[in-house]
Amino acid sequence: MPDESNKFDEIFRLSSELNTIQDLDILLDKIITGARKILNADAGSIQIKEGDELVFSHVQTESLQKKLGPGQKLPYKSFRTKINKGSISGYVALTGEILNIPDAYRIPAHAPYRFDHTNDKTTGYATKSMLTIPLKNSRNEILGVMQIINSLNPDDSGRYPGEKGCLAGCFDSSDEKIALHFANMASIIVQRAQMTRALILRMIGMAELRDPRETGAHANRVASYAVEIYEKWAQRKKINPDEIDQKKDILRMAAMLHDVGKVAISDLILKKPASFTPEEYEIMKSHTFQGARLFKLRQSEFDEMSAVVALTHHENWDGTGYPGHIDVDTGVPLERDANGRARPLKNEEIPIFGRIVALADVYDALSSKRVYKDAWNEESVLDEIRKLTGKKFDPEIVDIFFESLDSLRSIPGKYPDSE
């Protein structure tokens, strides 16, 4: 076991690593992993404050994860709870105090809070020791709550978890001090990532003003689907795990902005209730290179990937998509087909991130209700994707999509459409 000074050194090292992560969701998962490692715990979660609620959507349980097959995810569902003193997390969010609970099922009767064992019932997990820490911003306001669960240290009798009669160890006062220090560091980085996410959502909001289909919820779902699919694809290709993490971080933000170019398209076209004329359709298709143009300086890997995704997410595997080989600045074809139009990209000419977002975008569009259509049932959506395999979609990406379906199904619950 590392001593206390080594743990503080590890927090300092981890802060540098976390500061390189731009996307909020990926950052929160990394924070839980880091906290569990430093505090030597089996499980953890982060709940982010939104209004008068805590949103539970990031959780890890190592002992349960080890029982799953490759690529499988834990069956936790996102949910929201009102902030009040009746729950452990709500109490910490309201009071700003750390709570160290030795046994979640034996909370003293005089305590105002109780443990919600719903997730334990759902997953078969057995929660015992629990350290719940507030996450505060620079103004001492609550950003959320972090919970670290089931210490792997010895219990009060000196028994280690797994020994007879010992389900989990206990967190001590030293763990509390380390957890608070870690939470203070993490909160600063979370606040920065929230600002980045807010800026991206404002850009999407601009597109939504022009096209009601481009909602923040849609963008978040498409990005989440894309990251899940990319991770499986990258693992198949035996890409270095560190590179996978880096690309996931950038892809998530780039995929959210796939249709940002619609800000350049007239409302008369975007909101037209009837079919487009051929001329209007050509203008509509220009949102691809209009979006890429926003990132034309390409001063970072984020700019580079955002430009690629915006430009190529409507290219088709069989070479029938758009915009094809064009000059992004002018829209003029660089290569022409037999009809004099820009030659579409085909097969692996299409960058992998464009291929992935193409499928993620269509999957969400078909699965979601819009003012002009009802959501398709899942069977119809999946049948349509099968029909488009080898035509619109890369067959390998479709294969990975179906392999990832259980994980993908949990994503809409995290990012529901507003009523």
C-alpha positions in Angstrom: 0.0 0.0 0.0 1.4 3.5 -0.9 1.8 5.7 2.2 0.1 9.1 2.5 2.8 11.2 0.9 3.0 8.8 -2.1 -0.8 9.2 -2.5 -0.5 13.0 -2.6 2.3 12.6 -5.2 0.0 10.4 -7.3 -2.8 13.0 -7.1 -0.3 15.6 -8.4 0.7 13.3 -11.3 -2.9 12.5 -12.1 -3.9 16.2 -12.2 -1.5 16.6 -15.1 -3.0 13.7 -17.0 -6.6 14.8 -16.3 -5.8 18.3 -17.5 -5.1 17.0 -21.0 -8.7 15.6 -21.3 -11.2 17.9 -23.0 -14.5 16.0 -23.0 -16.5 16.0 -19.8 -17.9 12.4 -19.9 -14.5 10.9 -20.6 -13.0 13.1 -17.9 -15.5 12.0 -15.2 -14.8 8.3 -16.0 -11.0 9.0 -15.6 -11.6 10.8 -12.3 -13.5 7.8 -10.9 -10.7 5.5 -12.0 -8.0 7.7 -10.4 -9.9 8.1 -7.2 -10.5 4.3 -6.8 -6.9 3.6 -7.5 -5.6 6.1 -5.0 -8.1 5.2 -2.3 -7.8 1.4 -3.1 -11.5 0.9 -3.6 -13.7 -1.5 -5.7 -16.3 0.9 -7.0 -17.1 4.6 -7.5 -19.5 7.0 -9.1 -19.9 10.7 -9.8 -23.2 12.6 -9.8 -23.3 16.0 -11.4 -25.6 18.7 -10.1 -28.1 20.1 -12.6 -30.5 22.6 -11.0 -32.0 21.0 -7.9 -31.1 17.4 -9.1 -28.1 15.1 -9.1 -27.6 13.2 -12.4 -26.2 9.7 -11.8 -24.6 8.6 -15.1 -20.9 7.7 -14.4 -20.2 4.5 -12.4 -17.5 1.9 -12.1 -17.5 -1.4 -10.2 -14.3 -3.4 -10.9 -15.4 -6.7 -9.3 -18.6 -6.8 -11.4 -16.8 -5.7 -14.6 -14.4 -8.6 -14.3 -17.3 -11.0 -14.5 -18.4 -9.7 -17.8 -17.2 -10.8 -21.2 -15.0 -8.6 -23.5 -16.8 -5.4 -24.5 -19.7 -5.8 -22.2 -20.8 -3.0 -19.9 -22.4 -2.9 -16.5 -26.2 -2.6 -16.5 -26.4 0.7 -14.7 -28.9 3.2 -16.0 -28.7 7.0 -15.8 -31.2 8.6 -13.4 -31.9 11.8 -11.6 -32.7 12.4 -7.9 -33.9 15.5 -6.2 -31.3 17.0 -3.8 -32.5 16.6 -0.3 -31.1 15.3 3.0 -33.0 12.0 2.7 -30.3 10.5 0.4 -26.5 10.2 1.1 -25.5 12.1 -2.0 -28.2 14.7 -1.5 -27.1 15.3 2.1 -23.5 15.9 1.0 -24.6 18.2 -1.9 -26.7 20.3 0.6 -24.2 20.4 3.5 -21.0 20.4 1.5 -19.7 17.9 4.1 -17.8 14.6 3.5 -19.6 11.5 4.7 -17.7 8.3 5.7 -20.1 5.5 6.2 -18.6 2.1 7.4 -21.7 0.1 6.5 -24.4 1.5 4.1 -26.9 -1.1 5.4 -26.4 -0.1 9.1 -26.8 3.7 9.1 -27.8 5.0 12.6 -31.5 5.6 13.0 -30.9 9.2 14.0 -29.2 10.0 10.6 -31.5 12.0 8.2 -30.2 10.0 5.2 -30.7 6.4 4.1 -28.9 4.2 1.5 -30.8 3.5 -1.7 -30.1 -0.1 -2.5 -31.8 -0.1 -5.9 -28.6 -0.5 -7.8 -27.5 -3.3 -5.5 -30.7 -5.2 -6.2 -30.3 -4.6 -10.0 -26.7 -5.7 -10.3 -26.3 -8.2 -7.4 -23.6 -5.9 -5.9 -23.2 -5.6 -2.1 -22.3 -2.1 -1.0 -20.7 -1.7 2.4 -18.2 1.1 3.1 -18.8 4.4 1.3 -16.9 7.6 1.2 -19.0 10.5 -0.3 -17.2 13.7 -1.1 -18.6 17.1 -2.4 -17.2 18.5 -5.6 -17.0 22.3 -5.4 -16.1 25.0 -7.8 -13.9 28.0 -7.2 -16.9 29.9 -5.6 -17.4 27.0 -3.2 -20.6 26.0 -5.0 -21.5 22.4 -5.5 -20.7 20.9 -8.9 -21.6 17.4 -7.9 -20.8 14.5 -5.6 -18.2 11.7 -5.8 -18.8 8.4 -4.1 -16.0 5.8 -3.5 -17.3 2.4 -2.5 -16.0 -0.7 -0.7 -12.5 -0.1 0.5 -10.1 -2.9 -0.3 -8.1 -2.1 2.8 -8.5 -4.2 6.0 -11.7 -3.8 8.1 -11.7 -3.0 11.8 -10.8 -6.6 12.6 -7.8 -6.6 10.3 -9.5 -8.8 7.8 -9.1 -8.1 4.1 -12.1 -8.2 1.7 -12.7 -11.7 0.6 -11.6 -13.3 3.9 -14.4 -15.0 5.9 -16.8 -12.5 7.2 -15.3 -9.5 5.5 -17.2 -8.0 2.6 -15.2 -4.7 2.4 -12.7 -2.8 4.4 -13.1 0.7 5.9 -12.1 4.2 4.9 -10.2 6.0 7.7 -9.4 9.6 8.5 -6.4 9.6 6.2 -8.6 8.4 3.3 -10.9 11.3 4.0 -8.1 13.8 3.8 -6.8 12.3 0.6 -10.3 12.2 -0.9 -10.9 15.8 -0.2 -7.6 16.9 -1.7 -8.4 14.7 -4.8 -11.9 16.2 -5.0 -10.6 19.8 -4.9 -8.1 19.0 -7.7 -10.8 17.2 -9.8 -13.4 19.9 -9.3 -11.1 22.5 -10.9 -10.7 20.3 -14.0 -14.4 19.4 -14.1 -15.3 23.1 -14.1 -13.0 23.7 -17.1 -14.5 20.7 -19.0 -18.0 21.9 -18.3 -17.1 25.3 -19.8 -15.8 23.5 -22.9 -19.0 21.4 -23.1 -21.1 24.5 -22.7 -19.3 26.3 -25.6 -19.9 23.2 -27.8 -23.5 23.1 -26.9 -23.9 26.8 -27.7 -22.5 26.1 -31.2 -25.1 23.3 -31.5 -27.7 25.7 -30.1 -27.0 28.0 -33.0 -27.6 25.2 -35.5 -30.8 24.2 -33.6 -32.2 27.8 -34.1 -31.9 27.1 -37.8 -32.8 23.4 -37.8 -34.9 22.0 -34.8 -33.5 18.5 -35.5 -30.1 19.5 -34.4 -30.6 19.4 -30.6 -28.0 19.1 -27.9 -29.5 15.7 -26.9 -29.1 14.4 -30.5 -25.5 15.6 -30.6 -24.7 14.0 -27.3 -26.2 10.7 -28.3 -24.5 10.7 -31.7 -21.2 11.5 -30.0 -21.7 8.7 -27.4 -22.6 6.1 -30.0 -19.5 7.1 -32.1 -17.1 6.8 -29.1 -18.5 3.3 -28.2 -18.1 2.1 -31.8 -14.7 3.7 -32.2 -13.4 2.0 -29.1 -14.4 -1.4 -30.3 -13.0 -0.8 -33.8 -9.7 0.5 -32.3 -9.4 -2.6 -30.0 -9.9 -4.8 -33.1 -7.0 -3.0 -34.8 -4.9 -3.4 -31.6 -4.3 0.3 -31.3 -2.4 1.4 -28.2 -4.9 2.0 -25.3 -3.4 5.5 -24.6 -4.1 6.5 -28.2 -7.6 5.1 -28.0 -8.3 7.2 -25.0 -6.9 10.3 -26.7 -8.9 9.8 -29.8 -12.1 9.1 -27.9 -11.7 12.4 -26.1 -11.4 14.3 -29.3 -14.0 12.3 -31.3 -16.6 12.9 -28.7 -16.4 16.7 -29.2 -16.0 16.5 -32.9 -19.0 14.2 -33.4 -21.2 16.6 -31.4 -20.4 19.2 -34.1 -21.0 17.0 -37.1 -23.9 19.2 -38.4 -22.7 22.6 -37.2 -22.4 23.8 -40.8 -26.2 24.1 -40.9 -25.7 27.6 -39.4 -24.7 28.7 -42.9 -27.9 27.3 -44.5 -31.0 29.5 -45.0 -34.0 28.9 -42.8 -36.1 28.8 -46.0 -34.4 25.6 -46.8 -33.8 24.1 -43.4 -37.4 24.6 -42.3 -39.1 23.9 -45.6 -42.0 21.5 -45.0 -42.0 20.2 -48.6 -39.3 18.3 -50.6 -36.3 20.2 -51.8 -35.8 21.3 -55.4 -32.6 20.0 -56.9 -31.0 23.5 -56.4 -32.1 23.6 -52.7 -30.8 20.1 -52.1 -27.4 21.2 -53.5 -27.4 24.1 -51.0 -28.4 21.8 -48.2 -25.5 19.4 -49.0 -23.1 22.3 -48.6 -23.5 22.2 -44.8 -20.8 19.5 -44.9 -18.0 21.8 -46.2 -19.5 24.8 -44.5 -19.0 23.0 -41.2 -15.5 21.9 -42.2 -14.6 25.5 -43.1 -15.2 26.5 -39.5 -12.1 24.5 -38.5 -10.0 25.2 -41.6 -7.1 26.6 -39.6 -6.7 23.1 -38.1 -4.5 24.4 -35.3 -5.2 21.3 -33.1 -6.2 17.7 -33.4 -9.7 18.7 -32.4 -9.9 21.1 -35.3 -8.6 18.4 -37.6 -11.0 15.7 -36.5 -14.0 18.2 -36.4 -13.3 19.2 -40.0 -13.1 15.6 -41.1 -16.3 14.6 -39.4 -18.3 17.6 -40.6 -17.0 17.1 -44.2 -17.4 13.3 -44.5 -20.3 12.1 -42.4 -22.6 12.0 -45.5 -20.2 10.0 -47.7 -21.5 6.5 -48.5 -19.4 3.3 -48.5 -20.5 2.6 -52.1 -19.5 6.0 -53.4 -22.9 7.6 -53.7 -22.7 10.1 -50.9 -21.5 13.8 -50.8 -19.8 16.2 -50.9 -16.9 14.2 -52.4 -13.5 15.5 -53.5 -14.0 19.2 -53.2 -12.1 22.3 -52.2 -13.5 23.1 -48.7 -13.0 26.9 -49.1 -14.8 27.2 -52.5 -16.9 24.0 -52.8 -15.3 23.5 -56.3 -14.7 19.8 -57.2 -11.1 18.7 -57.1 -12.0 15.4 -58.9 -15.0 15.0 -61.1 -17.2 12.0 -62.0 -18.6 11.3 -65.5 -21.3 13.9 -64.9 -18.9 16.6 -64.0 -19.8 16.6 -60.3 -17.4 16.1 -57.4 -16.4 12.4 -57.3 -17.7 11.0 -54.0 -15.4 9.3 -51.6 -15.7 5.5 -51.5 -14.9 2.7 -49.2 -11.7 3.4 -47.2 -11.2 6.7 -48.9 -13.7 7.9 -46.3 -11.9 8.6 -43.0 -12.8 6.2 -40.2 -14.3 8.9 -38.1 -16.6 9.9 -40.9 -17.7 6.3 -41.4 -18.5 5.9 -37.7 -20.4 9.2 -37.3 -22.4 8.4 -40.4 -23.8 5.3 -38.8 -24.2 6.9 -35.4 -26.1 9.9 -36.9 -28.6 7.7 -38.9 -29.1 5.3 -36.0 -30.1 8.2 -33.7 -32.2 10.0 -36.4 -34.3 6.8 -37.1 -34.6 6.0 -33.3 -35.8 9.5 -32.3 -39.1 11.3 -32.5 -39.2 14.5 -34.4 -41.9 17.0 -35.2 -42.1 15.6 -38.7 -42.0 11.9 -37.8 -42.4 9.3 -35.0 -39.5 7.3 -33.7 -39.1 4.0 -35.5 -39.2 0.8 -33.4 -35.9 -0.8 -32.8 -36.6 -3.8 -35.1 -37.3 -1.5 -38.0 -34.2 0.6 -37.2 -31.9 -2.4 -37.1 -33.4 -3.8 -40.3 -32.8 -0.6 -42.1 -29.1 -0.5 -41.0 -28.7 -4.1 -42.2 -30.2 -3.1 -45.6 -27.8 -0.2 -45.9 -24.7 -2.3 -45.1 -22.2 -2.2 -47.9 -24.2 0.7 -49.5 -24.3 3.6 -47.1 -22.3 2.0 -44.3 -18.9 0.2 -43.9 -19.8 -3.5 -43.2 -17.1 -3.7 -40.5 -18.5 -0.7 -38.7 -22.0 -2.2 -38.9 -20.6 -5.5 -37.5 -19.1 -3.5 -34.5 -22.4 -1.6 -34.1 -24.4 -4.8 -33.6 -21.6 -6.2 -31.3 -22.0 -3.0 -29.2 -25.8 -2.8 -29.2 -26.3 -3.5 -25.5 -24.0 -0.6 -24.6 -25.6 1.7 -27.2 -29.1 1.0 -25.9 -28.2 2.6 -22.5 -27.2 5.9 -24.1 -30.6 7.6 -24.9 -31.4 7.4 -21.1 -28.4 9.7 -20.4 -29.4 12.2 -23.1 -33.2 12.3 -23.4 -35.0 14.7 -25.7 -36.7 17.6 -23.9 -40.4 17.4 -23.9 
